Each structure stands twice: as C-alpha cells, then as structure tokens.
Amino acid sequence: MKKYFHSTFIALLTLAFLIAIPSFAFAEEQEEMPQYKDVKLTEEQLKELKVLYEDVINKRKGIINKYVEFGVLTKEDGEQMKKHLDKFFEKMEKDGYIPKWDKKHHHKHKGE
C-alpha cells in the first residue's frame, strides 16, 4: 500500500512539473512582444505583402474547407472561421500590412 501511494505521489509531482515549466516559459515569451517600427511601405512592397497575405488566407480557408468536409467542423463553424479570416485580411489591408499589437488582445489573465 505504501508503495502505491509513493508511486502515485511521484507521478503527480512529475505531472505538476511537466505542466508548470512550459507555462512559465510561455508567460515569459508573451511579455516579449515584437516592436514594429512605424514605416511607410512602398506600393511595390504593399502589393507583394497583399499577394502573400491572400495566399495565406486562401490556404487557411482551404484547410477549413477540408475540416468541414471531414466532419471536424460544421459548415456553420467553417463559414464563421472564414469570415474571421476575411476580417483579419481587411484589418491588415487597412493597417498597410503592418501588424498592430493591440494591448487589449495581449493582456495578462487574472492572477498573473
């Protein structure tokens, strides 16, 4: 019986360390947000980024379509995800294809 409790205690302790260590590393990574400079891109740079973003968005939509086809997502959920991608693309286009890190999206959770 003692051996069982000892083994269980060791397993739980190991599990706690496996969960805690990556979460500490993730917390540190989140604090180091990239700092993008406020620059004016040329028309050629804007066109190049637009093509790349369109390609990424279309590929992600293709993946979403496959998830719907395979039954992983409902058609409604797939459509909602694709609408979200369209909004993301519109925002990137509006922002001149330069990422804007809004603090409201990168806030700390309660208790941190």
N, C-alpha and C positions, 0 to 999 in steps of 0.2 A: 504494500500500500504506500509506504514511504517513497519507494522508487517511482511509483506512478505520479505522485504529487511533485516530486523533484523534476521528473521529465516534463510534466505539464508546465511547471514554473519556468524552466529553461526555454521551452518552446514559446511561451508567452513573452518572455523577456526578449528573445531573439526577434519575434514578430514586432514588438514595440520599437526596437532599434531599427528594423528594416523600414518601418513606417515613418519614424521620426527623422531619420537622417535625410532622406530625399526631400521631405517637407521643409527642413531648414535650408537646404541648398536652393530649393525653389524660391523661398522667401528672399534670399539674398539676390537671386537672379532678377526678381521682379523690381527690386529697388534700383537697379542699374538700367533705367530706360535709355534708349539711344537719344542723342541730342541731334536733331536735324537742323541744319542751317537754313535760314530763310533766304533762298536764292531764287533767281528768275531763270527758268529754263528756256532754251531757245525753241523755236517752232519745230525744228528737226528732233530735238530731244523729247518734246511733248508727243510728237507723232510716234516716235519709237516706243515710248512708255505706254501709249494708248494701245498699240498693237500687242505689246507684251501682256498688259492687263486684260485685254479682250481675250487673248489666247488662254490665260489662266482661268478666267471666269467661264469660258466655254468648256474647258476641260473639267472644271468642278461641276458644271451643270451636267456634263456627260456622266460623271460619276454618280451624281444624284439620280439621274435617269436610270442608271443600272441598279441602284439600290431600290428604286421603285419597281423596276422590272423583276428583281429577285425577291421582292416581298419584304425587304428590310424596312422600307419606309412606305407609308400610304401615299397615294397620289397627291392628296391634300398637303401632307407634310413636305413632300418633294417640291410642290409648287411654292409653298411658303419659303422654303430654303432658297429656291431660285430667285424669288422676289427680293429676299435679303441680299443676295449677291448683286442683283441689279442696283439696289440702293447703295451698296458699297461702291460699285463702279461709278455711279453718279456722283457720290461724295468725292471719290478720288479725282474724277474729272474736274469737279468744281474747285478742288484744292490744288489743281495744277499737277496732279500725280505726285505730290509730295506728302508723305504720311504726316498726319497731325495727331499727336498723342494727347488726347483729351484727358485731363485728370479725372473726370467723372467716370471714365471707363477703367482706370487703373488705380482705384482706391484700395486702401487696406481694409480687410474684413474686421469686424468687431473682435476685440480681444487680441489684436496683433500689436 
